Amino acid sequence: MLRTSLLAAARSPLARKAVERNPLTRSVVNRFVAGAHTPDAVTATRALVDSGRAVTIDYLGEDTTDVADATHTVDAYVTLLSALADQGLAAGADVSVKLSAVGQALPGEGHKIALENARLIAEAAKGAGATLTLDMEDHTTTDSTLDILGELRQDFPWVGAVIQAYLHRTLGDAHDLAVAGSRVRLCKGAYNEPASVAYQDKSEVDRNYIRCLRVLMAGDGYPMVASHDPRIIAIAGELGKGRDFEYQMLYGIRPQEQEIIARRGDTMRVYVPYGVQWYGYFMRRLAERPANLAFFLRAMTTRG
């Protein structure tokens, strides 16, 4: 019930105004979001790389209502990739792109616009020596996102996919994507989905995550294990013995565990969001874990 309420608040203009206008909010947001601008993302990347961790960077721009918004998001990614290259941070870096932010939901030719814009970002990533991963959003966009993935992979076979364990369909998608050269991030999912398409019980989501993880680890692709769950991390370590894969965690969540994984020689990639449109992302992080919400509430009621 609490998770559902928080996810509903993520789409509420009134809730958004209340949170954004609260002067205490920024200190909490800074735990989960690297900053508002490109230099903030570069600074966070430098600190993570210096600690032995890799990055995937997301420019937060989901509220795309016209072509100009989509173009702005593309420009932000191109600028970011150029800045990373200038600082010697692009090699091995990844950028995560929500297709809704580059035009997918626009009326008429949204799918075509998103494909063209994602291609521009892929070109910039290639030029910088980085990679691109297409983030997955709510279930209504899954087919479109996978179609665009297929189009992009014709020219950029290293473009990564994301699949979400809470969706009923994901085991089949895991089988389809576990092919040579395919980078696949497996996460649990963070949107408010109906029971007709998604598991509602946490234990069911966890079981499906393990089923999908077994498929990816047995395949010929490159699994990216996006989880903060110690049990899943341990299972991934066992299933992944003798093969290449990586762990992924969110910026600001379990940073000490991130460093431990990196120090033992495993690839630990941190998902680094930045940008002024942080509200929706922030609310989904609160909905994912009670500890995140408790941290937020303590900060909102305590000064200094």
Disulfide bonds with the S-S distance in Angstrom:
none
